[in-house]
Amino acid sequence: MGVNNQSFIELNGRERAQAILDQGTFFELLGPFDGIESPHLPKQNIVPQSDDGVIIAGGLIAGEPAVVISIEGGFQGGGIGEVSGAKIAGALELALNNHKKGIPVRPVFLFDTGGVRLQEANYGLLSISEIGSAVVALREHTPVVGVISGNVGCFGGMSITASLFSYLIMTKEARFGLNGPEVIEQEAGVEEFDARDRSLIWKTIGGIQRYETGFADALAQDDVTAIQRAVQETFQKKEKVTSKTEQVDFYRHLLSKVDPSEKLASDQFQELYKATKNEPIPSTVSYSLNEVPGNMPNSRGRVWINALINDEEADFEIPSVLYKDALLGREKVRYISVVPNPYNRFLRARKGEVGLDEGWAIAKHVREVIKEDRNQSPRPIIAIVDVPSQAYGYHEELLGIHYACGAAADAYAAARLAGHPVITLIVGKAISGAFLAHGYQSNRIVALKDEGVNVHAMSKQSAARITKRSIKELEEASKKVPSMAYDIESFASLGALYELVSGIQAEQPTDRDVQTIQDILTGAVEDVRREGVYDLSSRLYSEQARKEGRKASLVVRGELERQWNI
């Protein structure tokens, strides 16, 4: 840190936003005196904050109009709930509208977040999917710039969001990963990742490591002047940026050179990344450790893709991601499903989790459709969802699982914005970053009403550890705040579902069950085309969302738009 400069990390969220903007140009939108607080925290005896931990600031950067979004890590660990998420998504959507009108706005995001606020759970996941959608759309008009400093860093679903950005600036003190060390230890054991080993943490997910392996674009000193300069320099670049999550072939090639049976040290990954950058990218990628055994375990994801493609043989490049072009009614659609592979070369992705290979494979299969349909009617894409979580492990964090998940989400969002009706069918679990990657970027979500169908941000055990509650206390809280519950009926009450389908045998569907679902999927595709809107607004303005499920989200967006246009 420079002798005469102030530490950026030591500033609070509001001060950081002020520091990024030209002197004297800071003004706040939907600030603390507007008094819009989370309606869900008081029900759990948690004191809310009047800005819900997110600062939206307007002003100038190098004399040009800008919006700075800053998360206050000191409130609920920077977790994203309904109000804070609506502020972020709403601000990015308004910036996007400005660009569509020919009024440029420079977007800057200051990350200090653990991801979803578990006390609001599914509201956080919904918001993060909408934030990611806005980033992908806005990126076509202007660089979207993020800064990751301390003290929290950037974790959880918001790390997937950050992976979508045009540029990321980090300090060496910052941390950036999908699964926090404590969560990995909880899910995979201390032998996989020791949450008390600070040296291990920073060598795996710290700022220097992320910069040296290309997951951050700039490494800035922890002082205000250095970070101001780094932000301004990104907007001065003239070349069109291709985000890392769009570089599917490169990252699949990079991962194909990794042998997960041997622990890869952080410096070894640096060397591998730098060597691979200078190589030509092959047209096909092979995984020598991904041989397919004769018998694979059944799962709802496998059962339903086979049923919907009329029991034809599904295609795959890796055995854990099945895809197939098949008829739905009279038109061809692409089905994609993630399934368990007990022989997966990555040990932590053997039970149907979305891991490193899975995220990039989904992205490839979706972008393939976009490319093939560029000069013809965009075919629908159906994401069949039965994913217990993202993969938790040392290699996953070192090798950038947040980028793998981001690549899948980016591809689905890009397909949707290119006019492909993207429909999600939830037949089993839809948990955490796995659902953000595979299913949450769709135009319409259909779910089976079944005890085995769950939607949530984290396993109960990890959620209890992070929130310092017992599982029983979490279950009691979910009775007051439905967004914390795991069951699909509670999720439906938020208004995000197109249809909740009763009377279907989820494990072994009959021919009649399959026909019923095919008819509903056909109706969902027709509904998307009839509406002609390819963003995610339908989940905000459904009858259930307007009535109760997303009431606070709509209030936030309405007031934010009013203040934006003053």
N, C-alpha and C positions, 0 to 999 in steps of 0.2 A: 504493500500500500504506500502511495506517495506521502511524503512528510506533511504536505499541506492539504491533502485531500481527505475527505471523510469516507469512512467505510460504508459501502452500499449495503452490506449484509446487516449492519447494526441499525439501519433505518426500519421503521415500520412500513406497512403496505402503502399507506397514504403518502408518506415521505418519499418512498421509492418512485411512485407515480409522478410526484412533483419534480423529482430529480431528473427524470427522463425528458420532460417537456421544457421548451425554451423558457427562460426566466420570465415570470410575470404573466404567463399565458394559461396557467392551470385553472380549470374550473371543473367542479364535480357534478356528475349526474346521478340522481337517485341516491343522494348522500344520507348520512345518519339522521338529519333533521326531517327527512321525509317519512321516517318511522315505519318503513316496511320491513318487518322482522319475520323470521321463520315461525309459522304457526304450529310447527311440529315439536319444537324443543321444549316449550313450557309444559306440554303434556307428559314429558319425561323428567320434569323437575330440573331442567337445564336452562340457565339464564340465556336468553337470546341476545344478539348484538344488533344494533339498529341499522348497520349496513350489511349485516350477515357475512361479514368477513371479506367482502369484495368491493374494491374501489373502481369506479368507472370515471375516467378523467378525460376531458377534452382539452385541446391546446394546440401548440405548434411544435414540430420537430424540424429544426433547420429551416424555419420559416414556412413550413408546409402543414396543412391541417392534419391532425392526428388524434387517435383515440388510444389511450393507455388503459389496460385492464390489469389491475394489481390484486393479488390474493394476499390476505393478511394471515400468515402462518400461525400467528399467536392466538387466533380464534379457532377452536376445534381442529387444530392441526391443519388449517387451510382446507378442510374437507368441503366438498361440493354438495349442497342440499338443493331444495327446490328454488328458494329465492336467489341464492348466490348463483346457481346454475342458470336461472332465467336471466339474471343481469348480464352474465357473460355471453350467453347465446344471443340474447336480444341486442346487445351492443354490436356484436359481429354481424348480425343480420342487418342492422341499420347501416353499418359501414358498407356492406355489400350492396344495399339499395342505393346508397350514394354513388358508388362506382357505376352501377347500371344507369344512373342518371347523368354520368359524366362528371361527377364531383369527387375527385380523389380524396381518400382519407388513409393515412398511414396507420396500420394497426400494430400495436406492440403489446405483448403479454408478459407480465412479470409473475413467474411461477414460484410458489412457496406452498406446496400442497401435498398432502398424503393421499389424495384421490377422492373417492366417494366418502361423504359423511355418513358413517354407518348408522347413525341415529335417524337418518332419512332414507338410506339404502337405495331403493329403486327409483326414488326421485333423482338421486345423484346420477345413477346410470342413464336414466332417460335424458337428463340435461347434458351429460357428457357426449352422448350420441348426437345430440343436436348441435353442440359446440363443434364437434368434429365435422359434421355436415357443412356448417357455415365456413369453417376453415378451408375445406376442399373447394368450395365454391368461390370464396374470396381470393384464394391463391391464384386464380386465373386472371385477376385484375391487378394485383399488387403483391409484393412480398409480404408475408405474414411473419413477424419477427418475435421470437421468444427469448427471454432472459431467465436462466436458472441459476440462482445464487443460494445462499443459506437462508434460514437455518434448517428448514425442513427439507428443501430440495423439491423434487418432482417425482411422485410415485402414483401407483394405482392407475385407474382409468385415465387420469390426466397425463400420465406419461405416454399413453397411446395418442392422446390429443397432441401432445408436444411433438411426437414423431412425425406428424403431418405438416409441420410448419416449414416454411421456406428456408429460414435460418434460425439456428439456435446458438445463443451465446451463453457460456458457462463460466463460473469462477472455479478455481481449483478446489475450493472448500465445498462446492455443491455436490449433491448426489442425484442420480437420475436412473431410475429403473422401474419396472412394473411391480415387482413384488418386494416389499420391504424386508429387511433381514429377519425381523421377528416373525413375519408371516411365513417365510421360507422355513425357518427353524420349526415353527409350529406344524407346518404341513409335511415337511420332508425329513425333519430331524436335525439335531445339532451337528451330526457328522457330515451332513450335506452343506450346511451353512451356519457358522457360529455367530449369532447376532451380537456377541460381546467383543468380537475380534475387529477392532476399528481399522487396523491395517488391511485386513481382508476386504472390508466394506469399500474403502476408498480405492483399493487396487482393482476392484471389480466394477464399481459403479460411480466412482468419483470423477470430478471434472477433467483431470488430466487424462485418465484412461479413456473417457468418452471422446475427448478431443483427438487423442492419438489414434483412435480406431474409427474416426469419421462420424460418430454419433452426435457430435457437436461441431459447429462450423467455426467457432472462434472461442479462444480462451482469454478471458479478460481479468485484469487485476481487480481485487476487491476495493475499488474506489469509484466514487461517483463519476469523476471525469473520464476514467477509462471506459466505463460502461456506456456513458453518454456517447462517447466517440465511436464505440463499437456499433451501437444502434444506428447512428447516423451514417456510418460507412456502408452498412447493409443496404440502405435505401439509395445509395449513390451507384450501386452496381447496375450496369446496363443490360447484362445478359439475362435471358429468361432462365429461371431456376427450375430444375426438375427435382422435386422433393425426393428424399431417399426412399420413401415408401412406394414411389413409382418405379424405382430401379430394381425391378423384380428379378431379372435375369442375373444381374451382378451378385445380389445377395444369395440367390440360390446356388450360384457357382461357388461363392465364398464358403457357404455352409457345407457344400459337398466335399470340401477339402478337410473338414474336421472329423476326427475320429473320437466320438464321445466316450469310448471305452477307456481312453486315457485322459486324465485331468489336464486341461489346457491352462497353462499359467497366463496371467495377464500380459506379460511381456511377449510371450509366444503368439498371443492373438494379435498384438500390435504388429509383429513381424509378418504374420500371415496376411493381415489386412493390407499392409503396404505393398507386399509382393503381388497380391491379387489385383490391386488397383492398376498395375502396369501390364496385366495380361489381357489378351483378347478374350471376350466372353464367348464360350461355346454355344452352339445352337441348341444343344440338348444337355441336360444335367443328369448324371447317373449317381445313384447312391449304392455303393457296393455292399453296405451293411443292411440293406432294406429288402432282402429276399422275402418272398411271400410263401409262408407255409401252406400246407394243404387245407387245414381247418382253421377258420378265424372265428372268434367269439361273436355271438349274436348281440345285437344292441338295437334299441329303438331306431337309431339313425340308420342302421343297415336294413332293418325290417321295412322301414317306410320308403327308403329310396328304391329298394327292390320292388315293393308293391306298386309304387307310382310309375315305374318304368316297365310295368307289366312283366316283372320277373326276368327281364333280360339281364345280361351280364353288365354290371356297372364298370366304367372305365376308371383307371387310376394311374398316376405316376408314382405316388407313394401309397402304400396300402391303407393309410389312415384317412385319406381324403378321396372319397368316391364322387364321381361326376358322370353325367350322362345326358345327351340330348335325346329327348323323347317327346311324343305327342301329348299335349294337354288339350283335350277337345280336338280342334282341327289345326292347331299350330304347334310348331316345335318350341320347346322350352329347354333350358338347361337346369338340371337338378344338381345340387351340391350337398354332400353330407360328410361330417366328420365322424369317424367310427374308431373303436378301440383296435389297437394293434399290439398284442403282447410281445411282439418281436421288434418293436420300434427301436431304432438305433439310439434314440434319446430315452433313457430309462424313465424319466419323469413324465413322459407323454404316452404311456402305454394303455391308459384306461379311457381313452376318448377325449383327453384334454387337447386344447389348441396349443401346440408347442411351436418351436422355431420352424421346422419343416412344414407344419400344417398351415401356419399363417401365410407363408410365402407361396405355398401350393394353391391355396384358395385364391390368392391375388392373381396368380397366373391363369387359373381357369376362368375367372371373371373377366380379366382384361383380354383374354383370347376371344371371348364373345363380343366385347366392345369392338375389337379390331375387325373381326369377321363381318360384323353387321354395320360397318361404317357407311356403306352405300345401299343399305336396304332397311326394311322395317326392323327396329330393335326388338329382338326376341325377349320374352320374360325370363327371369332368373329366379329359381325357387331355392331358398336356403332352408334345408331341413335341419332343425336344431335339436341336438341331444348332446350337450357339452357340459361336463361336470365342473370345469374351471379351465383356466390357462394352466400351463405346466409350471411347477415351482421347483427351481433348482439352480445350482451354481452356474452351470453352463448356459442355462436359459438367460440369466441376467447378464453374464459376461458377453454373450453373443447377441444380445439385443432382442429379447422376446417382445418388448414393447414395440419395436419396429416391425416385427413379424405380424403382430396383431394389427398394428396400424396399417400395414400394407393391405391386409384383407379388408379392413374397414374402408380404406381409401378406394380400393377397387370397386367395392359395392356402391359407395357414394358416387364415384365417377360414372358407373353404369347407370345409376338412377338419373343423374344429371344429363346423361346422354340420351335419355328417353326410354331406357329399358325398365319396364315394370319389375320391381324387385319385391318379391313376396317371401315372408318368413313363415314357416310352419314349425311351431314348437311342439315336439312330440315327447320330450323328456326334460332334462335339466337345461337351464339357460343361465349360467352362472358367471358373473364377474367379467373379466377381460375377454374371456372366450366368447361371450354373447356380444360384447362390443365389437369383436372382430367378425363374428359369423352370425349375422341376423339382425343386429340393431339398426343397420343403415337402410332398412327396407321401407318401401312405400306403405306396405300394409303388413300387419302381424296377425296371424291366425294361430290359435293354440287349442290343444285338446284339453277338455275338462277332465282331469285325471289326477289322482293323488301323486303319481310319479312325475308330474309336470311342475317344476319349480323355477322361479325367477328370483335372483338375488345378487348382491354384490360380493359375497364372501361366504365361505363355509361357517356354520354356527360356531365351531370351535375357535377359529381364527377371529371371528367377529367378537366373541366374548373376550378373548385375550386383548384385542386392540382397544375395546371400549371399557375394559376393566369391569366387566359384568359376568355373572354366571349365565349359562344357557337358559336357565329358568327365568332369570330377570329379563333376558332378551325376548323370550316368548311372551312374557307378561306385557312388555312395552309394545309388542307388535299388535296387541289387542286394541291399543289406543291409537297407534300410528300404522295403518295398513301397509304403508310403503316399506316397513321393516319386515313384514311377513314373507314367507317363502312360497306359500300356496298360490296357485294361479288365479283363484277367485279374488284374492286381495290385489294382485297385480292388475286384474281386469278393472277393478274399481278406480284405477288411476286414469282410465280412458284411452290407453294406448293400443288396445286390441281392436282389430277390424271385426273379428268374430271369435267367440269362445264356443267350442263345439262339444256338445254333450253326446253321450250314448255311443262313443267310439271305443272299440277294444284296442287300446294303445299298444299292447304287447303283441297281439296276434290279430290284426285287422281282417275282417271278412271282406269279401268282394264288394258287399254293399257299403261297408265302411270306406273302402278305397274310393268307390264312386262318389260317395258323399263328399269326401275331402277334395276330390278332383273338381267337383261342381263348385265348391266354395272357392278353391284356388282360381278357377276360371272366372268366377264372379269378382274376385279381388282384382284380377288383371283388368277386367272390363271397367271396374270402378276407377282404377288409376287412370286409364286412358280417357274415360268420360270426363273426369275432373281436369285432366291435363296439367296437373301441378306435380312437379317432380322434386319438391323439397320434402321436409318431414312435418309440415304444418298440420296434416290431417290428424295426427295424434294429439295436437293441442286443441283442435276445434271440434272434436267429436262431442256428441251429446253428453257423455259421461264426464269428459274432461271439462267442459264448460260448466256443467252442473256442480261438480264438486272436485273431481280428481285432479285438475290442474288449475284450480281457481287462483292460487297465489301466483303461478307462472304467468297467467293472463294479466293479472293486475300489474305485475312487474313490467311486462312488455309494454302494456298500454301507457303507463306513466313514463317509462323510459323513452318511448317514442315521442310523447308530448314534450318532454324536456329537450330531447334531441333537436326538435324542429323549432324551438323558440329562437 
